[in-house]
Amino acid sequence: MTRAPDGASAVESRGVESRGVEPHGVEPHGVEPPRLDAASAGFSPSRLARIESFLAAEVAAGRIPGAVVGIVRSEGLVWSAAVGHRDPVRRIPMTTDALFWIASMTKPLTTAAALTLVEQGRLDLDAEVGTYLPQFRDRRVADLPDSAATPGGRAEGMPIPTRRAERQPTVRDLLRHTAGIPEGLLDDTPVHALYAEAVGGGMTDLTGEEFADRLAALPLLHEPGRRWHYGWGLDLTGFVIESVTGMSLGDFLHESILDPLAMRSTTFGVPAGQRERYAAAAPLDPLTGRPQELPDLSIARFDSGGAGLVGSAGDYLRFIRLLLGGGQVDGRRLLGRKTVEHMLSDQLDETTDVRQLQQPGWSPGHRFGLGLAVRTASGGAAGLGSVGEVSWPGAAGTTWWADPREDLGVVFFTHTLSEPLQTRCHRAIRSLVLAALD
């Protein structure tokens, strides 16, 4: 169906009738989830239609090329829609089975795979990382007055003094971003500069072995557990999984999580023969006019447990249903109920410095579980939602959240590198979805 006069917003829907649009059929590359009647599931169909209207207007205004949005309860699919174009240049309509680079939404999946090993007794969350990756033994810490707020030292040619860490980083530290292993481009301190120079673009520049070895040679930004600081922990978790299993991360992720959940469209890189399904970003940033280009995942040299996956909205909805179902979906259990509770609970110590996590533009009102943010505040800057919600977005516009209290899961997938436009859409989708609850 065409929303805008120029055809800028082709819309297809499934899960409910939407302004005369017939529900879309089964995603051809996935498994049909149980369908729920929206009204019976506690949603207003007329208010759900506002989501499409908002997205159609965003597409018509040129702010996003297209998007897919979906809503689930633990028992099945409530509603989903595809709006706009999968390829804005060739004007190919968006479809619900379109593929997106989910970037950091990879992290919860890597975490879930690691937790299957914990349940098998093969991985200890509180073991030192060096137990599984020997090059990470005997780590040292940058000995600066406040290395998270001391820019300029390295630029002046000053060496960074180090001291032995009070304790070594653990696998749990990797999963909750408290290991002291930062992404180098997130700040301009001397330690960040070392990391930026050492590992560059990560998976597209280095092999996994090179990446791990270079990280292991650098000082920690802070004492393990002392601060929450976004970093390479989930990529290293992927290497830990490979060390424990003797398999590639991709193979183990498929064996433990993706295949049992029938997440057939989720993989590292765009699947062979499926390039046409991959959604494109607009060639230019709509706000700045600068070129925007998604990374070429075909040249990735290792399976990035932090940001390497490509997948469909329908696939991620199945993973969300696993979390909402306490480790089981459609009668099949993949993780224990208490394991999922642990993953979704606040894992930070009371004394952990969370200023970076809770700063504006990040996750105010949240702390961190294993591989995802956990909402701990009921209002204020955290916005609409429930205490206990979990989430973590992707760098290219995708986002999701799961609310166990409401038995609600939502995905919103688009491709834009504009952070202001990502924020605009994410906030609006949250408001529109929650306004549709009866």
C-alpha positions in Angstrom: 0.0 0.0 0.0 1.3 3.5 -0.8 1.1 6.2 1.9 2.8 9.1 0.2 1.8 10.5 -3.3 5.3 9.8 -4.6 5.3 6.2 -3.4 7.7 6.9 -0.6 6.1 4.8 2.0 5.0 1.3 0.9 3.5 -0.4 3.9 2.9 -4.0 4.6 1.5 -5.3 7.8 0.8 -8.6 9.6 -0.6 -9.5 12.9 -3.6 -7.1 12.6 -5.6 -5.5 9.8 -4.3 -2.0 9.3 -6.4 0.5 7.4 -7.6 -2.1 5.0 -4.2 -3.7 4.5 -4.3 -7.5 4.5 -2.1 -9.2 7.1 1.2 -10.2 5.5 2.0 -13.9 5.2 4.7 -15.9 6.8 8.2 -14.5 6.6 9.7 -16.7 3.8 13.0 -17.1 5.5 11.7 -17.7 9.1 9.2 -19.7 11.1 5.7 -18.4 11.5 5.2 -17.4 15.2 1.9 -17.9 17.0 -0.3 -15.0 16.1 -2.3 -13.1 18.8 -5.3 -11.0 18.2 -4.1 -7.4 19.1 -7.3 -6.5 21.0 -7.3 -9.7 22.9 -3.6 -9.3 23.7 -4.4 -5.9 25.3 -3.7 -3.5 22.5 -5.8 -0.9 20.7 -5.7 -1.6 16.9 -6.5 2.0 16.1 -3.6 3.2 18.2 -1.2 0.6 16.7 -2.1 2.2 13.4 -0.5 5.4 14.6 2.9 3.7 14.5 2.6 3.2 10.7 1.4 6.8 10.3 4.4 8.2 12.2 6.9 6.1 10.2 5.2 6.9 6.9 5.7 10.6 7.7 9.3 10.0 8.7 9.9 8.3 5.3 8.0 11.0 3.4 10.1 13.6 5.1 13.3 11.8 4.1 14.5 11.3 7.7 14.7 7.5 7.3 14.6 5.3 4.2 12.3 2.7 5.8 11.7 0.6 8.9 10.4 -2.6 10.4 8.6 -2.7 13.7 7.2 -5.6 15.7 5.5 -6.3 19.0 5.3 -9.6 20.9 4.0 -11.1 24.0 5.7 -14.2 25.4 3.0 -16.3 23.7 3.4 -14.9 20.2 3.3 -12.0 17.7 0.9 -9.2 18.3 1.6 -6.9 15.4 4.3 -5.9 12.9 4.7 -3.7 9.9 7.2 -2.7 7.2 7.3 0.9 6.0 9.2 2.7 3.3 12.0 1.3 1.2 14.6 -1.4 1.7 16.6 0.3 -1.0 15.8 4.1 -1.2 17.8 4.6 -4.4 16.1 1.8 -6.4 12.9 2.4 -4.5 12.5 -1.3 -3.5 9.7 -1.5 -0.8 10.7 -2.5 2.7 9.6 -6.0 3.8 9.2 -7.6 7.2 12.0 -10.1 6.3 14.5 -7.4 5.4 18.0 -7.9 6.9 19.7 -5.2 9.0 23.1 -4.9 10.7 22.0 -5.3 14.3 25.5 -4.2 15.6 25.5 -4.1 19.4 22.2 -6.0 19.6 24.6 -8.9 19.0 25.8 -8.6 22.6 22.7 -10.2 24.3 22.8 -13.1 21.9 26.5 -13.7 22.6 25.7 -13.5 26.3 22.9 -16.1 26.0 25.3 -18.4 24.2 27.8 -18.0 27.0 25.2 -18.7 29.6 24.4 -22.1 28.0 28.0 -23.0 28.7 27.6 -21.8 32.3 24.6 -24.1 32.6 26.7 -27.0 31.3 29.5 -26.4 33.9 32.0 -25.5 31.1 32.3 -21.8 31.8 32.6 -19.9 35.1 31.4 -16.3 35.1 33.7 -15.4 38.0 36.8 -17.0 36.6 39.6 -14.7 35.4 39.6 -14.0 31.7 43.1 -15.3 31.6 41.8 -18.8 32.6 40.4 -19.0 29.0 42.6 -16.5 27.2 46.1 -16.9 28.6 47.4 -13.6 27.1 45.0 -11.8 29.5 46.8 -13.0 32.6 48.5 -10.6 34.9 46.9 -7.4 33.6 48.1 -4.0 34.7 46.1 -0.8 35.2 46.9 2.7 33.9 48.2 4.5 37.0 46.8 8.0 36.3 44.9 10.2 38.8 41.7 9.6 36.9 42.3 7.8 33.6 38.7 8.3 32.5 39.0 12.0 32.7 42.7 12.8 31.9 43.0 13.7 28.2 46.1 14.8 26.5 48.9 12.7 28.1 49.7 10.5 25.2 49.4 13.4 22.7 52.3 15.1 24.5 54.4 12.0 24.2 54.2 11.0 27.8 54.3 7.3 28.7 51.4 5.9 30.7 52.6 4.5 34.1 50.9 1.3 35.2 50.5 -0.7 38.3 49.4 -4.3 39.0 45.6 -4.7 39.1 44.1 -5.3 42.5 42.2 -8.2 40.9 42.1 -9.6 37.4 39.1 -9.0 35.1 36.6 -11.9 35.0 34.2 -13.2 32.4 31.4 -11.4 34.3 33.4 -8.1 34.0 33.4 -8.7 30.2 29.6 -9.2 30.1 28.8 -6.1 32.2 31.5 -3.7 30.8 33.5 -3.4 34.0 36.7 -5.0 32.8 38.5 -1.8 32.0 38.9 -2.6 28.3 37.4 0.4 26.5 36.5 1.1 22.9 39.1 3.7 22.0 37.0 6.1 20.1 34.6 6.9 23.0 36.9 9.4 24.8 40.1 11.3 24.3 42.1 10.1 27.3 45.6 8.7 26.8 44.4 5.2 27.5 41.6 5.5 24.9 44.2 6.7 22.4 46.2 3.6 22.9 43.2 1.4 22.3 42.1 3.3 19.2 45.5 3.0 17.7 45.9 -0.7 18.5 42.7 -2.2 17.2 41.2 0.4 14.8 38.0 -0.8 13.3 38.1 -4.2 15.0 36.6 -7.0 13.0 37.3 -5.5 9.6 40.9 -4.7 10.3 42.3 -7.6 12.3 42.1 -11.3 12.7 40.6 -12.5 16.0 44.0 -13.5 17.3 45.5 -10.1 16.3 42.6 -8.3 17.9 42.9 -10.2 21.2 46.6 -10.0 21.4 46.7 -6.3 20.9 44.0 -5.7 23.6 46.0 -7.9 26.0 49.1 -5.8 25.5 47.4 -2.6 26.7 46.8 -1.3 30.3 43.4 -1.5 31.7 41.5 1.8 31.9 40.5 1.2 35.5 40.5 -1.4 38.2 38.1 -4.3 37.2 34.7 -3.7 38.7 35.4 -0.1 39.6 33.6 1.5 36.7 31.1 0.8 34.0 32.8 1.8 30.8 31.7 0.6 27.4 34.2 -1.5 25.7 35.3 -4.7 23.9 34.1 -7.1 26.6 31.5 -9.0 24.4 34.0 -9.4 21.6 36.4 -11.0 24.1 33.5 -13.1 25.4 33.2 -14.5 21.9 36.8 -15.5 22.0 36.2 -17.1 25.4 33.4 -19.1 23.9 35.6 -20.2 21.1 38.3 -21.3 23.5 35.9 -23.3 25.6 34.1 -25.0 22.7 36.8 -25.3 20.1 34.2 -24.0 17.6 33.9 -20.6 15.9 31.6 -18.2 17.6 29.2 -18.3 14.6 28.9 -22.1 14.7 28.4 -22.2 18.4 25.9 -19.4 18.4 23.9 -21.2 15.7 24.1 -24.5 17.6 23.1 -23.1 21.0 20.7 -20.2 20.3 20.0 -19.3 16.7 19.0 -22.8 15.3 16.9 -23.8 18.3 15.0 -20.5 18.0 14.7 -20.9 14.2 16.5 -17.6 13.8 17.3 -18.6 10.2 18.1 -15.1 9.0 20.6 -14.2 11.7 24.3 -14.7 10.9 27.7 -13.0 10.9 27.6 -11.0 7.7 25.0 -11.0 5.0 24.1 -14.6 4.0 25.2 -15.8 0.6 22.5 -15.1 -1.9 20.6 -12.8 0.4 22.2 -9.5 -0.5 18.9 -8.2 -2.0 17.2 -8.5 1.4 19.8 -6.3 3.1 18.3 -2.8 3.9 20.3 0.1 2.7 20.8 3.4 4.5 20.2 6.7 2.6 23.3 7.7 0.7 23.5 11.0 2.6 22.8 11.9 6.2 19.5 13.8 6.0 20.6 16.3 8.6 24.2 17.0 7.6 24.3 16.0 4.0 27.4 14.0 4.6 27.8 10.5 3.1 26.8 7.7 5.3 27.9 4.2 4.6 27.3 1.0 6.6 30.4 -1.1 7.3 31.3 -3.8 4.7 30.7 -6.9 6.8 31.8 -9.2 4.0 35.4 -8.3 4.9 35.0 -9.1 8.6 38.0 -11.2 9.7 36.4 -12.7 12.8 33.0 -13.3 14.3 32.4 -10.2 16.5 30.5 -11.1 19.6 30.0 -7.5 20.2 28.7 -6.1 16.9 28.9 -8.6 14.0 25.5 -10.0 13.4 23.0 -9.3 10.6 19.4 -10.4 11.1 15.7 -9.7 10.6 13.2 -8.1 13.0 11.3 -11.4 13.1 14.3 -13.3 14.3 15.1 -10.9 17.1 11.4 -11.0 18.2 11.9 -14.8 18.8 14.9 -14.1 21.0 12.9 -11.5 22.9 10.1 -14.1 23.5 12.8 -16.4 24.9 13.6 -13.8 27.5 10.0 -13.0 28.3 9.3 -16.7 28.6 12.0 -17.2 31.2 14.2 -19.2 28.9 11.6 -21.1 26.9 9.6 -20.3 23.8 6.7 -22.3 22.2 7.2 -25.0 24.8 10.9 -25.5 24.2 13.4 -24.6 27.0 16.9 -23.3 26.0 17.9 -21.6 29.2 16.9 -22.1 32.8 14.5 -19.7 34.4 17.0 -18.6 37.1 19.7 -18.2 34.4 17.5 -15.7 32.5 16.6 -13.9 35.7 20.3 -13.6 36.5 21.0 -12.2 33.0 18.2 -9.6 33.3 19.2 -8.5 36.8 21.5 -5.6 37.8 25.0 -7.0 37.9 26.8 -3.9 39.1 28.2 -3.4 42.6 26.7 -0.6 44.6 30.0 1.2 44.5 30.5 0.8 40.7 30.8 4.2 39.0 28.0 4.3 36.3 28.4 7.9 35.2 29.1 7.0 31.6 26.1 4.6 31.3 23.7 7.1 32.9 24.8 10.3 31.0 22.4 11.9 28.6 22.3 10.2 25.3 23.2 6.8 26.8 20.9 5.1 29.3 19.8 7.4 32.2 17.9 5.5 34.8 19.5 2.2 33.9 22.2 0.0 35.3 23.6 -3.2 33.6 22.9 -6.9 33.6 24.7 -9.4 31.5 25.1 -8.1 28.0 22.2 -5.6 28.3 21.0 -2.5 30.2 18.5 -3.0 33.0 16.1 -0.2 33.9 16.1 0.7 37.6 14.2 4.1 37.6 10.5 4.5 36.9 10.5 8.0 35.4 12.5 11.1 34.8 15.2 11.0 32.1 14.6 7.3 31.6 11.2 8.1 30.0 8.2 5.9 29.6 8.5 2.3 30.7 8.8 -0.1 33.6 11.5 -0.9 36.2 13.0 -4.2 35.1 13.0 -3.5 31.4 16.0 -4.6 29.5 17.4 -3.3 26.2 20.5 -2.4 24.2 20.5 -0.6 20.8 22.6 -1.1 17.7 24.8 1.6 16.2 23.0 1.8 12.8 19.5 2.5 14.1 18.1 -0.8 15.3 16.8 -1.1 18.9 14.6 -3.3 21.1 13.3 -3.7 24.6 11.7 -6.4 26.7 9.5 -5.6 29.6 8.9 -8.7 31.8 6.4 -6.8 34.0 4.1 -6.1 31.0 5.0 -9.3 29.1 6.0 -7.0 26.2 8.7 -7.1 23.6 9.4 -4.6 20.8 11.8 -4.3 18.0 12.4 -1.3 15.7 14.8 -1.8 12.8 16.0 1.0 10.5 19.3 1.9 8.9 20.6 5.4 9.7 23.9 6.5 11.2 22.4 9.8 12.4 22.2 9.7 16.2 19.7 12.6 16.4 17.3 10.7 14.0 17.9 7.4 15.8 16.9 9.1 19.1 13.9 10.8 17.5 12.5 7.5 16.2 13.4 5.4 19.2 11.6 7.7 21.6 8.6 8.1 19.3 8.2 4.3 18.8 8.4 3.8 22.6 5.7 6.4 23.2 3.5 5.0 20.4 3.7 1.4 21.5 3.0 2.1 25.1 0.1 4.4 24.2 -1.5 1.5 22.4 -1.7 -0.6 25.5 -5.2 -0.9 26.9 
